[in-house]
Amino acid sequence: MNIDKILGRLPIKALRDRAPLVPVVRLYGVISAQGSPLRPALNLASLASSLEKAFAMKGAKAVALAVNSPGGSPVQSALVHDRIRLLADEKKLPVYVFCEDVAASGGYWIACAGDEIYSAETSIIGSIGVIAATFGFEEAIKKLGVERRLFTAGSKKSLLDPFLPVEADDLKRLTALQKEIHDAFKVHVRGRREGRLKVGERKLFTGEFWTGAKAVEFGLIDGIGDLKSVLRGKFGDKVRLPVVGAEKSWLQRRLGLSTQFSAVNLPADMLAAAEVRAHWARYGL
């Protein structure tokens, strides 16, 4: 005998299925086209499946993105952002972005995929700029008695070779490339945050970054709040928030560790881990 039927009540499963559904996709780490065991890549290839599943979930009222990234590849940032917007437009679903420790540089580029963006008061937001970093080893190899032999076809093939002195023309070319990327970043932010930016571009587009509280004042984000609280406010206390994709531990998220580790390429992987830490360290994390 079905007690639910006798009492005229909906079965527990039916009640659960009627609760609003908002799938959650977590985007953690440095944005890079390639990864390693100590630095799994945050890029379109690694996220495409999770994004497709989230937007395809039956009955979804919206999709939420938890972003925690200090930036990285501008190309991958744009690819991830564009795929999110493509799916959102196809499925006609709003996207809510929640910035955690940091959404800076490429991380903020991706965060702009949200129809609304939220963060904690102490999150790091912004860094709308372009950076390139390298080393110079020309004096070191001289002291070691190493002769640099470089052969190219094309006079500009060895741009900013770390074993050669910096040439003024090479630096000029690099600056021009950075300006093009920076201009694209500015166009992107203007478009996605149209009508919501509250301070002048001379302030916003210097590469500076701010706390979430200040980002609200500037119009870079829409409010202060965590994922569960904000979505409960929008969809009710019964909202379901299933996480799409594999969960990672705090250590894996912070260091970029994958669930599998191999000692085969340990030296290169350790350098990759150091590079990851350098990205986070720029924001005091």
Secondary structure as the mmCIF struct_conf table of DSSP 4:
data_model
#
loop_
_struct_conf.conf_type_id
_struct_conf.id
_struct_conf.beg_label_comp_id
_struct_conf.beg_label_asym_id
_struct_conf.beg_label_seq_id
_struct_conf.end_label_comp_id
_struct_conf.end_label_asym_id
_struct_conf.end_label_seq_id
HELX_RH_AL_P HELX_RH_AL_P1 ILE A 3 ILE A 6
TURN_TY1_P TURN_TY1_P1 LEU A 7 GLY A 8
HELX_LH_PP_P HELX_LH_PP_P1 ARG A 9 PRO A 11
HELX_RH_AL_P HELX_RH_AL_P2 ILE A 12 ARG A 18
BEND BEND1 ALA A 19 ALA A 19
STRN STRN1 LEU A 21 LEU A 21
STRN STRN2 VAL A 24 TYR A 28
BEND BEND2 GLY A 29 GLY A 29
STRN STRN3 ILE A 31 ILE A 31
BEND BEND3 ALA A 33 ALA A 33
STRN STRN4 SER A 36 SER A 36
TURN_TY1_P TURN_TY1_P2 PRO A 37 LEU A 38
STRN STRN5 ARG A 39 ARG A 39
STRN STRN6 LEU A 42 LEU A 42
BEND BEND4 ASN A 43 ASN A 43
HELX_RH_AL_P HELX_RH_AL_P3 LEU A 44 ALA A 56
TURN_TY1_P TURN_TY1_P3 LYS A 58 GLY A 59
STRN STRN7 ALA A 60 ALA A 60
STRN STRN8 VAL A 63 SER A 69
STRN STRN9 GLY A 72 GLY A 72
HELX_RH_AL_P HELX_RH_AL_P4 PRO A 74 LYS A 91
TURN_TY1_P TURN_TY1_P4 LYS A 92 LYS A 92
STRN STRN10 VAL A 95 ALA A 104
TURN_TY1_P TURN_TY1_P5 SER A 105 SER A 105
HELX_RH_AL_P HELX_RH_AL_P5 GLY A 106 ALA A 111
TURN_TY1_P TURN_TY1_P6 CYS A 112 ALA A 113
BEND BEND5 GLY A 114 ASP A 115
STRN STRN11 GLU A 116 SER A 119
TURN_TY1_P TURN_TY1_P7 GLU A 121 THR A 122
STRN STRN12 ILE A 124 GLY A 126
BEND BEND6 GLY A 129 GLY A 129
HELX_RH_AL_P HELX_RH_AL_P6 GLU A 138 LYS A 143
TURN_TY1_P TURN_TY1_P8 LEU A 144 GLY A 145
HELX_LH_PP_P HELX_LH_PP_P2 VAL A 146 ARG A 148
BEND BEND7 ALA A 153 GLY A 154
TURN_TY1_P TURN_TY1_P9 SER A 155 LEU A 160
TURN_TY1_P TURN_TY1_P10 PRO A 162 PHE A 163
BEND BEND8 LEU A 164 LEU A 164
HELX_LH_PP_P HELX_LH_PP_P3 PRO A 165 GLU A 167
HELX_RH_AL_P HELX_RH_AL_P7 ALA A 168 ARG A 192
TURN_TY1_P TURN_TY1_P11 ARG A 193 ARG A 196
BEND BEND9 VAL A 199 VAL A 199
HELX_RH_AL_P HELX_RH_AL_P8 GLU A 201 LEU A 204
TURN_TY1_P TURN_TY1_P12 PHE A 205 PHE A 205
BEND BEND10 THR A 206 GLY A 207
STRN STRN13 PHE A 209 THR A 211
HELX_RH_AL_P HELX_RH_AL_P9 GLY A 212 PHE A 218
TURN_TY1_P TURN_TY1_P13 GLY A 219 GLY A 219
BEND BEND11 LEU A 220 ASP A 222
STRN STRN14 GLY A 223 ILE A 224
HELX_RH_AL_P HELX_RH_AL_P10 LEU A 227 PHE A 235
TURN_TY1_P TURN_TY1_P14 ASP A 237 LYS A 238
STRN STRN15 ARG A 240 ARG A 240
HELX_LH_PP_P HELX_LH_PP_P4 PRO A 242 PRO A 242
STRN STRN16 VAL A 243 VAL A 244
BEND BEND12 GLY A 245 GLY A 245
HELX_RH_AL_P HELX_RH_AL_P11 TRP A 250 LEU A 255
TURN_TY1_P TURN_TY1_P15 GLY A 256 GLY A 256
BEND BEND13 THR A 259 THR A 259
BEND BEND14 ALA A 263 ALA A 263
TURN_TY1_P TURN_TY1_P16 VAL A 264 ASN A 265
HELX_RH_AL_P HELX_RH_AL_P12 LEU A 266 ALA A 281
TURN_TY1_P TURN_TY1_P17 ARG A 282 GLY A 284
#
